[in-house]
Amino acid sequence: MNKHVPTLQRSLSDVVAEYDTKKAALKASVQAFEDAGNEVKMAATVGGTYGRQQINVGHVWESTLESNLLTSAWLHIYGGLNIDVIASPTDKKLFEQAMASPPPFTIDNIRGTFGKYILDPRGNILRGLAEVFCGLDQAFKSHDKVKIGVAGLPKRVVMRGFGGWDSYGKNQIQAMLNALAAYQGRPLTTYDELEKLVLHGYSATRGVQLKTFKNGNGHLHFESGTLNDINKALAEYYGDVLPDTTDEKPTKKAESTAVSKDLQYYPTPEATVERVLSDIYGLAGKRVLEPSCGDGRFMDALRKAKAKPYGIEVDVSRAALCRAKGHNVLTANFLETVPTRDFDFVVMNPPFYGKHYAKHVRHAFDFLKPEGTLVAILPVTARYDHGLLEDLGSHSRYDGPWSDLPVGSFSESGTNINTTVFKVRAPALPPQQPGGGA
């Protein structure tokens, strides 16, 4: 199988040097253009006397040229590094949005924007494929169902938006086929292939068949070879995570983009912390517990929100790190602590391995005051496969207890498994019965 590798033919310093040289020459280029226009006008005069007709030779603005040069430079790097093949649909969209007002064209900015693709092109191809298929059917989100040998993937998915050629459904299929093609090391889909699939319902080379209906829905069927490639790619991307006890030792796959950490420690990335806390209101002045707080990612953000965070952490060194930052932390195994029922909120990121998260969540729920709120980041299998928290979910007073996080939310921490947020509120105290005194 071919692996896509960035193919920029020149060094970044050479490209930046060309950009800087041309930017510095823009003013002289505009002046040369205006001088050339004046020469054209003079060619239609005798003795320098203008006739009575308007001769329009055009005009260019230096600011327009500078803006175009900057966008051109970024697009040159984007194309030269094959980012269109490597990046996920979301990353491509973000890049297009950034091109409305591109950042300065410097080596540091180029490395910051494209460095992850240069360092790990295959990992980004797999993330893009996972992102696309997670949007097709919830079964593709489950890292349990996509393990090699598991027959849990759907052979058909229902898609929407087939109202014509230039439709949302067509764009979905194009993104899916291109993501799969990138993994397979094959060329991207052509206009003719998409036309045959969307308008005539078949693709002889891509291993899929489509049946559309008058209501705008489409049923996309995967042939066995195509489904097998999807299975292998997603299994490689999600990989395995370590158990949270040393006597449980799962067998790791030989090849995986996931990097297992010690004792199930996957610190919550800053962007994920911000996303989770942005949906929690009224934190100021409230007591907030973070069980198994690690190095205090949530507590740092909670303190900025003017909450009163308190942590519990079994690892001595990580607990000491939290205290060094000024946090109140108890060094203990969270599951062995006694619930106090005096916290307004519990915010947690329990172990991802297996089903161990359930006992952590249930224990944490007992630390809440009446009507207190628990927010937990969990593996997506907790939502779609296991059903272990349905009774707690019945306490939710929100639109629903579940909210999935984006694909790859924990990639920087060493695992690619999909995650979801579980948000529930403890029940209120029962109303006091009259005449119940002693």
Stockholm file with secondary structure:
# STOCKHOLM 1.0

chainA/1-438         MNKHVPTLQRSLSDVVAEYDTKKAALKASVQAFEDAGNEVKMAATVGGTYGRQQINVGHVWESTLESNLLTSAWLHIYGGLNIDVIASPTDKKLFEQAMASPPPFTIDNIRGTFGKYILDPRGNILRGLAEVFCGLDQAFKSHDKVKIGVAGLPKRVVMRGFGGWDSYGKNQIQAMLNALAAYQGRPLTTYDELEKLVLHGYSATRGVQLKTFKNGNGHLHFESGTLNDINKALAEYYGDVLPDTTDEKPTKKAESTAVSKDLQYYPTPEATVERVLSDIYGLAGKRVLEPSCGDGRFMDALRKAKAKPYGIEVDVSRAALCRAKGHNVLTANFLETVPTRDFDFVVMNPPFYGKHYAKHVRHAFDFLKPEGTLVAILPVTARYDHGLLEDLGSHSRYDGPWSDLPVGSFSESGTNINTTVFKVRAPALPPQQPGGGA
#=GR chainA/1-438 SS CCCCCCCCSSCHHHHHHHHHHHHHTHHHHHHHHHHHHHHHHHTTCBTTBCCSSCCCCCCCCHHHHHHHHHHHHHHHHHHHTTHHHHSCHHHHHHHHHHTTSCCCCCHHHHHHHHHHHHHCHHHHHHHHHHHHHHTTCGGGGCTTTTSTTCCCSCSEEEECCCSSSSSHHHHHHHHHHHHHHHHHTCCCCCHHHHHHHHHHSEETTTTEEEEECTTSCEEEEECHHHHHHHHHHHHHHHCCCCCSSTTCCCCCCSSCSCCCCGGGCCCCCHHHHHHHHTTCCCCTTCEEEEETCTTTHHHHHHHHTTCEEEEEESCHHHHHHHHHTTCEEEESCGGGSCCCCCEEEEEECCCCSTTTHHHHHHHHHTTEEEEEEEEEEEETHIIIIICTTHHHHTTCCSSCSEEECCTTTTGGGTCCCCEEEEEEECCCCCCCCTTCCC
#=GC SS_cons         CCCCCCCCSSCHHHHHHHHHHHHHTHHHHHHHHHHHHHHHHHTTCBTTBCCSSCCCCCCCCHHHHHHHHHHHHHHHHHHHTTHHHHSCHHHHHHHHHHTTSCCCCCHHHHHHHHHHHHHCHHHHHHHHHHHHHHTTCGGGGCTTTTSTTCCCSCSEEEECCCSSSSSHHHHHHHHHHHHHHHHHTCCCCCHHHHHHHHHHSEETTTTEEEEECTTSCEEEEECHHHHHHHHHHHHHHHCCCCCSSTTCCCCCCSSCSCCCCGGGCCCCCHHHHHHHHTTCCCCTTCEEEEETCTTTHHHHHHHHTTCEEEEEESCHHHHHHHHHTTCEEEESCGGGSCCCCCEEEEEECCCCSTTTHHHHHHHHHTTEEEEEEEEEEEETHIIIIICTTHHHHTTCCSSCSEEECCTTTTGGGTCCCCEEEEEEECCCCCCCCTTCCC
//
